[in-house]
Amino acid sequence: MNEEGSPAGFPSFRFSARDFDSYAVISPRKFDSQNMKNFTFLLVAFLGLSSASQAQRITDVHTFAQTPQDLSAAEAEAMRGTGESALEVAQRGGGTILFYEDFANGFEGNNGIGAWTAEDTGEGMIWQAVDAAGNGYYADGSASGVQPPAGEFSTNIGAINSTTADNGWMVFDCDYFNTPISEGYENTEGWITSPSLDFTEVGSVVITWEQYFRYCCYPYAPIYLEVSNDGGATWTTFDAHGSFIESANTASANVLTTSVDISCVAANSADVQVRFSYLQAPETGDAYSHYYWGIDDVTISENPVSNDLAAVQVTNGDVYNVFEYRVTPLEQAIPEADGGLLAGLLYRNVGNANQDETTVTIEVLDEGGNVLSTTVEELGTVNSFANAVTCPANPQDTVYVATGWTPTETGNYILQATIASANEDENPDDNVISKVIVYTDDEYGHDDEGDLNVEFTPRDSDIEGLFNPAGYGNYFHMHNAGSMAYGVTVRFGPNCGGGDLEFETRLYTFDGAVGLTDSPFETTYWAYDDAWTPGSAETSEFVYLPFEDPIELTNEDFYFAGVINEFESEAQLTVLGNADSDTDNSTGDYGQTGAGDFVWFTSQTATPAIRLILSERVGIDEIANYNGIELHQNVPNPANGTTTVRFEMLQARNVTVEMRDLQGRLIQSVQRGQLSAGTHQVELNVADLQSGIYTYTLVADGMRLTKKMMVK
């Protein structure tokens, strides 16, 4: 990847002809998440797809290198938590433990087989064994003189919170190696390698360990697990970041228990070695120099379960090529003619046997549990990790299913996926997964307002008493043409404001040729009102911030909506959001590059609570509501044949209901004359209209209230 975010070639792609055929030909599409970002470029190159901007959207997340940042005490405390120990995870189901290492003897090993060897680009001065007192020692036995991680940017984090941290652990402390940064720094690599292990009689091999890490300066994680079955002559590389959603300068949980099935390399092999490798990520090349990677409690075990399919994640949309949404306006619901709601299921075969005649069932339910739609997709045989067609085996595969279902009214719905096979599943509890999706009159959003558990905040400025520039936002796309953006809603954080704070709301039209930061945008300026600051996340409410003028949206562009403060300020701009949620690369954070510039970084771990609003909420509606008039959404919507418009008035008024197309041409006018106070309704005939978006307007004594409707 070059600095402009475009592909610099296609090295080291991990895919097979089967994967290519399945993605390019089969619909619904099926592909593994590990390779999707690289594969998108491959599709563009080989097929000449018109969706090059979609591929560019993915690569834009890597346009700039970030700069190392101090880890705040608050961040450090937030990352300290409790996790399942490696031993507990490995022993589920009674699997035999084949190897265990707690590093109580440092590099010499405490496993009963042999020592670990260490190599690094710092001539042996990066990997350290940490003893029971917290002191670090290099592989040659010399003391580092510090308690790792000890770099100038990571000392707040403290020791790993592993099961046996009190008797020793290992750390790749590249931050300390590059301290002080004022004297220069270098990109680093290194690995620690286990003794040779004999798995001749073992048909499945799973390695589990406890870790914590932070890295800089690109989103792709530089940490890997490598496995050899020929005495170290060749190595197969597995990602080692586990469930951590990749993002530079973000600390993982402490501790993060990670498990990888390495059967495709290690099963039935007599000379197996594993090594934990910190490497320059191939997606970006040389770019990684700072922070730490702590490792402890390495357990290798058998998988005793034969039949176990697991549903990992269900998505409302294509998380690899576009985005998914928790909240969708009805006018952007996918019409039945285009396949209706597109559901994705990430799944894996957790057992040690192939699963035959596998099916995925996608259901849409209403809030009462009534099934509104059912779609079944045949997957055929799902191989075990040991029998994977490619190695390293994909952590999970993905199937997309066009359900044909389109909502007819606003409300909450349940999207549910079930995976099953002809084999009797030994752990059926993880075969079903569901999520709540919401259809609204005008809100478009990725966040879950019921789980606001993180506050986006700016860094302290080098100028004492001030905060750095900051910004937060989300990507959006329009499946249907004809929508207008009227503003955004934002849930500001409890620490927002507290002084003079000027900021902007922006809507970017993404230009892949220049990247997000330099893409064109419309902006509206604001002076922050401390009345918007909530007492807590639980008491926060969305604040509506209208654009200066409505903005026409197309279904050919990607958009990015956010709030931004481009200058140092005495008050901080903060926004609430959802931690560990950005699985579709839809979020952005405005931060500082290694060169000192402030730019947008996407591919974050958390999702800010910022929504795009596709109807007018201020002005006419406010005046009308003040005068006691309320216009409701038409039912049904989308409409077919006829649709009913309901409205309420607190006093008698002369009423007309108008219907227009998006060019403002009058389609229909229903004059009702003088109506009394109360609730009334008007039926509109749409039988002869083409499918698309229209507006209807209630004109009451000259006051006008307008809403949008869909015709199918």
Beta strands, then each sheet from edge to edge (+ up, - down):
strand 1: 30-32
strand 2: 97-101
strand 3: 117-120
strand 4: 127-130
strand 5: 136-137
strand 6: 169-172
strand 7: 190-193
strand 8: 206-216
strand 9: 223-228
strand 10: 236-239
strand 11: 256-261
strand 12: 273-278
strand 13: 290-301
strand 14: 309-316
strand 15: 327-329
strand 16: 342-349
strand 17: 355-366
strand 18: 371-382
strand 19: 397-402
strand 20: 411-420
strand 21: 432-440
strand 22: 443-444
strand 23: 454-456
strand 24: 470-477
strand 25: 484-490
strand 26: 502-509
strand 27: 521-527
strand 28: 543-552
strand 29: 558-565
strand 30: 575-578
strand 31: 587-592
strand 32: 598-602
strand 33: 607-608
strand 34: 610-613
strand 35: 629-631
strand 36: 642-649
strand 37: 653-661
strand 38: 666-675
strand 39: 678-685
strand 40: 692-700
strand 41: 703-711
sheet 1: 1+ 19- 16+ 14-
sheet 2: 2+ 13- 6+ 4- 5+
sheet 3: 2+ 13- 8+ 11-
sheet 4: 3+ 7- 12+ 9- 10+
sheet 5: 15+ 21+ 20- 17+ 18-
sheet 6: 22+ 34- 25+ 28-
sheet 7: 23+ 30- 33+
sheet 8: 27+ 26- 29+ 24- 31+ 32-
sheet 9: 35+ 36- 39+
sheet 10: 38+ 37- 40+ 41-
end
